Amino acid sequence: MQAFEVTEKLSGSGEYILGSRETGSHACYLIYGVLKPGEQGRELKPGSGHEEIVFALQGDLHIAGSEPRTLHQGQAMHLKGEETLSVGNNGKTDAVYVVAGGHSDAGHH
């Protein structure tokens, strides 16, 4: 088994995707994301044939939209297909999230 460096791949804000290029598998992937204080509007969407679990690892994620809400540190949400979250960080420190995703039943290649 191989260990993958994840947090070292990202400097500042953005996302790092651990996926098929590193693992050789198309079955699953992991996204490590950081939002700087005040950063808004990052779109999280699995896409057709995929499902994802979004986990707020550090800090809270503000979810914009017609019914704004907060995904608090330690909470997770499940997304399918074209379901979309627009997330931001209203806090004073970095917000860190992890997305675990894979193919839904109809999404196998």
N, C-alpha and C positions, 0 to 999 in steps of 0.2 A: 504494500500500500504506500502511496505517495502522500506527503503532506504538502499543502499548497499555501504559500504566503498570500494573504488576502489584504490585510490592512496596510501593508507596506506598498501595495500597488497603487494606492490612492493618496495623492497629496492635495490637501485643501478640500474643495467642494467637488462633488460629482459622484460617479458610480464606477465600480469595477465589477465586471461580469466574469465569474468563474464558470466556464461552460465547456463545450465540446472540444474547443481548441486545446484546452489543458487536459481534460479528462478522457477525450476520445469517445465520449458517450453523448448521444442526443436525447437521452431519457430525462435528464434533470439538469438544472443550473442553479446558481446562487448569485445574487446581486448584493453587493455591499455598498451602501450609499451614505453620503454625508451632506447635510444641508447646513450652511453657515447661518449665524443669527441674521434674521431679517430676509433670508432667501425665500422666495415664493415661486409657485407655478411649476414645480417639477411634476411631469405626468408619469404616472405608474399605470401600465396597462399590459396584461398578459398577451393579448392578441389572439386571433382565431386559433382554436385548437390547443390552447394552453390554459393552465390555471396557476395561480400564484398565491402564496401566503405572505403578507407584508407584516413584519414584526418591528415595532418601535423598540430598539435596543437601548438607546440613550436619548433622553429628552422626549418631548412630545411632538407629534406631527399634526399640524393644522390642516384639515381637509376642507378645501374651498368648494363652493358649489351652491346649489339651491337650498341645501340644508347643511350649512357649515357645522363641523364637529371637530373633536380632537381625538386622535388616537394616542392615548397616554402611554408613557414608558411602560413596557411590560405587556402591552396589549397587541393583538394581531387581528388582521382582517383577511378574509378569503375573497379572491377575485377570480372571475371566469371570463374567458374570451375577451370581448370588447368592453367589459366593465372597466371604468377609468377613474382613477383618483388624481386630483391635482393637490399636491401636498406642499406645505411650506413650514418654515421654522419661525415661530413668534417668540422663541426664547432668547436668552442672553448668551447661551453657549451652543456649541455644535449639536445638532440632532443627528443621530446615527440610526439607520434602519437596515434590516436584512430582508431580502425577498428570496423565498425558496419557490422554485417553479418547475413545471414539467408539462408533459403532454397530457391533455385530457383524453378520454376514450376515443374521440373522433380526430384527435390531432397527431396520431402516430404517422411518421413518415415512412 
